[in-house]
Structure formats: structure tokens, C-alpha cells
Amino acid sequence: MQLSASLPSLAEPPLLGTVGEAVEIRIARSREEIETLRQAWTAWPTHRDSDIDFYLMIIQSYAEVLRPHVIGLYRNGRPDAILVGRLERKQVTFRVGYFRAFRPWAHCLTFVYGALHGSASSENTEILVREVMKNLKQGDADVAVLEFVPLDSSLYRPALELPGVLGRDTFPVAQGHSILTLPDDIDGVYRRMSGVRRKHIRSGIKKLLAHASGTERIVCYRTEDELDRLFRDAEEVAKQTYQRGLGVGFADTRDVRMRLELAARKGWLRAYILYLGERPCAFWIGMFYDDAFLSEYLGYDAEMRRFSPGMFLIMNVIERFCTHADGDAVRTLDFGLGTAEYKEALASHEWLEAAVFIFAPTLKGLLLKLMRTTTRIVDGTSKKILGSTNLLSRAKRLWRDHLARQTQT
């Protein structure tokens, strides 16, 4: 069976644009072509994930990346908007809960978090989404993924509605993205909590301090010459976490090293490790970018759980942010996507985002859509059943404990 055979589809409409205005699409497929966009790219506000230098580092370091794929929309010869992506050949994972139900190999156009730069007008977003659909129809990839688009953004709805029924993502998964706008002092963080939660966190801090007997210390690693120590000590903790069982989170790999090496060179790296004596017990690794601390990796020694070392580290680091103890004017703490108890306790704002898939009009694209739809139905139904019986959080905790035990054997 020829999986790449195209299915019938309607002709693409012409580019939109006001009368007398020349609208053109150019796609940057090499590093040299990317550099021609640097001036416009850096002039537009951006997220760290779509920062041009961070993007180029990913292109260089990740083995699955085949080439850049940045769609530029030009008006009268000047860039008006870009959609930042890359072409990859990788295993696309479709999960039911923590289980990886399908992992087919596919060519994927991955558009990074914060991919849209420049004018986000409805006209521009429609043109850009139609160009993605055109690229899929031309055989550039089997599927396109727009990574975690805010549901209230101008890009979300056209990405869902413009593709036909066979190419549309039927069940996008909305996830919360939470941040903390930092108050003037740590008491401002505690005041936002319920009395029960505040008491619980402070009790955990007292228990750890009593257990540590004055041996506790927190070290912040920032520079390239500190990376070997950072990786050695963070790995001691990470290998015991449930994230390791899932194949996610911090690991001493080439990709993570290049990621943190760039952060250190750019002055972004902020990696905090909690030690009891010489024993590393918890880490919180992130990047300081545009007055925000972006949380990257968080983990703690499972054997120390009763002392809540992860929350102890988090609260101490937040206090350092509030007092500018390390010289950083952090205004926002970005916890990223997903739910966790510490996020519920600390976040001041949350909004919904979803990864949006667009499937190629080919048999391979239809197969990928079938896998995506099937896993989403099963996952959603399972969560509803468990949620109605209050078993969902318990099931997650039991599975995480199981994974943590597996990593320690």
C-alpha cells in the first residue's frame, strides 16, 4: 500500500490581502535563510522557546530534526509575520494516561511554543495555517503539530477549523498553563494559600530543618564551568524520580547538555540544588528570560518524601526571587503546562493551551488521525470514570510511586 498517496482535496484559495498590497510567502529551510530573518525576528516579542538562538540550538542538537521550516509572510517585500517550525522525523507518541499506546514513525512539521511572531491578525493567521495545509498536501510531512497554542489566541481557532474533516484535530487536549506573579515578599505567597495548605507547607519545612540539623544549603549554578557539577548532582536525584520511569524530565543527555550550555552562555541558566550535607536531595532547574523564571526540570529524592524537599527548595528559591537575593529582577515565575499540587498551591494565574494537530491528506495522515482520535476517546473516557469516583488523583499517585520504585531497582 502506498501510504504517501494524496487523497483528493479542493484547490487552495489565493492569498488574502488588501487591494494593491503584495502578499508573499517564503519558507526558510536552512540556517542561512533563517539568519536573513534575524533582524525582524528579534524585534518582535518572543518566548524563550521561539528565541532565534534557542531555536537554532534545537535545530543543531536534536537528532530527529531534519531542517528548519519557518514560514515567513511578507507584505510589500517586508516580513509581517513568521511561524517558527522545523521538519522532524520522529516517533509521534499517542498516550492513554501515562501509557504510550502508539508510537509511529512520521515526518512531522513541529511549530514551537510561541511560534507566531509579528502581526497576529486574523488575516495573517489564516494565511499561515493555509500554508501549513499546503505544505502537508505537497508532501513535506505526514502531520503538523502546533505546540500548545493558547485557546484564546488568534492562531487556535483557524488551526482547528480551516483543515477539512479528514485533516482536522477532532479532540485537542486543553491543559492549564500556570504562572506566579511575584509579590514583594514570601509572606505574600503564603497569604494566597488556604490556611490548611499554608500550615501543611510550613510543617514540612520545619520537619526538613529538624532533620537537616543545620546541614541544609541551596546552591545556584549559572555558568558553563559549573555544568559538570550540576549534571552530576542533579542526575543523582533524577535517576530516582517517577519522571525517569516515564522517560521525561532531567537526564544527563547530549540534548539536555546543549540546552543548558546555551542557557549558561546566554546568562539565562538558574539551576538550584538542595543539599543536606554533601547529599543532593532536590533540584529546580530553569532559565531567567525576559524578567521571568521559566521552570524546566524539577525533582526530589523519593526517599526523602516525608520531609518535602521539593517544596522546601521551591519556597526558598521563591523567597530569593522576592528579595532579589541573587541580583535577578524576576517578576514572573512560569510553571509551564500541566497540573501538580505545588502549582495549585502557588500559581496566581492560569490559562488553557492545547497542542493542535493537522493531518496530511494521505493514507499515512489518516492513520495518524485514527491513532490520535482513538487514544483521545479512551483517555477522556477513562478520566471521566475515574474522576467521577474520585480515583483519578489516587491512580496517578500510585502509578508515579510505582515508576519511582522501578527507577531505584
ChimeraX attribute file (.defattr): number of C-alpha atoms within 10 A of each C-alpha:
attribute: neighborCount
match mode: 1-to-1
recipient: residues
	/A:1	5
	/A:2	8
	/A:3	12
	/A:4	15
	/A:5	13
	/A:6	17
	/A:7	13
	/A:8	9
	/A:9	9
	/A:10	6
	/A:11	7
	/A:12	11
	/A:13	8
	/A:14	8
	/A:15	16
	/A:16	14
	/A:17	14
	/A:18	7
	/A:19	6
	/A:20	7
	/A:21	11
	/A:22	14
	/A:23	19
	/A:24	18
	/A:25	18
	/A:26	13
	/A:27	17
	/A:28	22
	/A:29	17
	/A:30	13
	/A:31	13
	/A:32	9
	/A:33	14
	/A:34	17
	/A:35	13
	/A:36	11
	/A:37	16
	/A:38	12
	/A:39	9
	/A:40	15
	/A:41	21
	/A:42	13
	/A:43	10
	/A:44	13
	/A:45	13
	/A:46	18
	/A:47	16
	/A:48	19
	/A:49	15
	/A:50	22
	/A:51	19
	/A:52	19
	/A:53	15
	/A:54	17
	/A:55	17
	/A:56	15
	/A:57	16
	/A:58	19
	/A:59	21
	/A:60	16
	/A:61	15
	/A:62	15
	/A:63	13
	/A:64	15
	/A:65	19
	/A:66	17
	/A:67	18
	/A:68	25
	/A:69	21
	/A:70	23
	/A:71	24
	/A:72	23
	/A:73	24
	/A:74	17
	/A:75	15
	/A:76	11
	/A:77	12
	/A:78	13
	/A:79	19
	/A:80	18
	/A:81	24
	/A:82	27
	/A:83	24
	/A:84	27
	/A:85	28
	/A:86	23
	/A:87	22
	/A:88	22
	/A:89	17
	/A:90	16
	/A:91	14
	/A:92	17
	/A:93	14
	/A:94	20
	/A:95	18
	/A:96	17
	/A:97	15
	/A:98	12
	/A:99	11
	/A:100	13
	/A:101	15
	/A:102	16
	/A:103	14
	/A:104	14
	/A:105	13
	/A:106	17
	/A:107	21
	/A:108	28
	/A:109	28
	/A:110	22
	/A:111	26
	/A:112	20
	/A:113	19
	/A:114	20
	/A:115	23
	/A:116	25
	/A:117	21
	/A:118	19
	/A:119	15
	/A:120	16
	/A:121	12
	/A:122	13
	/A:123	13
	/A:124	24
	/A:125	23
	/A:126	20
	/A:127	22
	/A:128	24
	/A:129	22
	/A:130	20
	/A:131	19
	/A:132	25
	/A:133	24
	/A:134	16
	/A:135	17
	/A:136	24
	/A:137	20
	/A:138	12
	/A:139	16
	/A:140	18
	/A:141	24
	/A:142	27
	/A:143	28
	/A:144	27
	/A:145	19
	/A:146	24
	/A:147	18
	/A:148	23
	/A:149	24
	/A:150	21
	/A:151	16
	/A:152	11
	/A:153	11
	/A:154	18
	/A:155	22
	/A:156	20
	/A:157	17
	/A:158	17
	/A:159	24
	/A:160	20
	/A:161	14
	/A:162	15
	/A:163	20
	/A:164	15
	/A:165	11
	/A:166	17
	/A:167	24
	/A:168	19
	/A:169	22
	/A:170	17
	/A:171	17
	/A:172	17
	/A:173	14
	/A:174	18
	/A:175	19
	/A:176	16
	/A:177	21
	/A:178	21
	/A:179	23
	/A:180	20
	/A:181	16
	/A:182	20
	/A:183	16
	/A:184	14
	/A:185	14
	/A:186	18
	/A:187	11
	/A:188	12
	/A:189	22
	/A:190	18
	/A:191	10
	/A:192	14
	/A:193	15
	/A:194	11
	/A:195	10
	/A:196	8
	/A:197	13
	/A:198	15
	/A:199	13
	/A:200	11
	/A:201	18
	/A:202	15
	/A:203	14
	/A:204	18
	/A:205	20
	/A:206	14
	/A:207	16
	/A:208	20
	/A:209	17
	/A:210	12
	/A:211	13
	/A:212	15
	/A:213	10
	/A:214	11
	/A:215	13
	/A:216	17
	/A:217	14
	/A:218	16
	/A:219	13
	/A:220	18
	/A:221	18
	/A:222	21
	/A:223	19
	/A:224	16
	/A:225	11
	/A:226	12
	/A:227	17
	/A:228	12
	/A:229	11
	/A:230	22
	/A:231	18
	/A:232	12
	/A:233	20
	/A:234	28
	/A:235	17
	/A:236	17
	/A:237	21
	/A:238	27
	/A:239	22
	/A:240	22
	/A:241	27
	/A:242	25
	/A:243	20
	/A:244	18
	/A:245	19
	/A:246	15
	/A:247	9
	/A:248	11
	/A:249	17
	/A:250	23
	/A:251	19
	/A:252	15
	/A:253	10
	/A:254	11
	/A:255	16
	/A:256	16
	/A:257	16
	/A:258	16
	/A:259	17
	/A:260	23
	/A:261	20
	/A:262	17
	/A:263	21
	/A:264	21
	/A:265	12
	/A:266	15
	/A:267	15
	/A:268	21
	/A:269	25
	/A:270	24
	/A:271	24
	/A:272	22
	/A:273	26
	/A:274	26
	/A:275	20
	/A:276	19
	/A:277	13
	/A:278	11
	/A:279	15
	/A:280	21
	/A:281	27
	/A:282	29
	/A:283	30
	/A:284	22
	/A:285	22
	/A:286	23
	/A:287	22
	/A:288	21
	/A:289	18
	/A:290	16
	/A:291	12
	/A:292	21
	/A:293	25
	/A:294	23
	/A:295	18
	/A:296	16
	/A:297	17
	/A:298	23
	/A:299	25
	/A:300	27
	/A:301	21
	/A:302	23
	/A:303	12
	/A:304	13
	/A:305	12
	/A:306	10
	/A:307	20
	/A:308	21
	/A:309	25
	/A:310	22
	/A:311	18
	/A:312	20
	/A:313	24
	/A:314	19
	/A:315	18
	/A:316	15
	/A:317	20
	/A:318	19
	/A:319	19
	/A:320	17
	/A:321	24
	/A:322	21
	/A:323	17
	/A:324	13
	/A:325	11
	/A:326	11
	/A:327	9
	/A:328	16
	/A:329	16
	/A:330	20
	/A:331	17
	/A:332	20
	/A:333	23
	/A:334	21
	/A:335	22
	/A:336	16
	/A:337	19
	/A:338	13
	/A:339	13
	/A:340	9
	/A:341	8
	/A:342	13
	/A:343	19
	/A:344	13
	/A:345	16
	/A:346	20
	/A:347	20
	/A:348	16
	/A:349	13
	/A:350	17
	/A:351	14
	/A:352	17
	/A:353	22
	/A:354	20
	/A:355	19
	/A:356	24
	/A:357	26
	/A:358	29
	/A:359	29
	/A:360	32
	/A:361	26
	/A:362	24
	/A:363	18
	/A:364	20
	/A:365	25
	/A:366	19
	/A:367	15
	/A:368	26
	/A:369	21
	/A:370	13
	/A:371	17
	/A:372	22
	/A:373	17
	/A:374	16
	/A:375	19
	/A:376	20
	/A:377	12
	/A:378	13
	/A:379	16
	/A:380	14
	/A:381	12
	/A:382	15
	/A:383	17
	/A:384	12
	/A:385	12
	/A:386	14
	/A:387	12
	/A:388	10
	/A:389	9
	/A:390	12
	/A:391	13
	/A:392	15
	/A:393	12
	/A:394	11
	/A:395	12
	/A:396	13
	/A:397	13
	/A:398	11
	/A:399	14
	/A:400	18
	/A:401	15
	/A:402	13
	/A:403	18
	/A:404	23
	/A:405	16
	/A:406	14
	/A:407	16
	/A:408	12
	/A:409	6
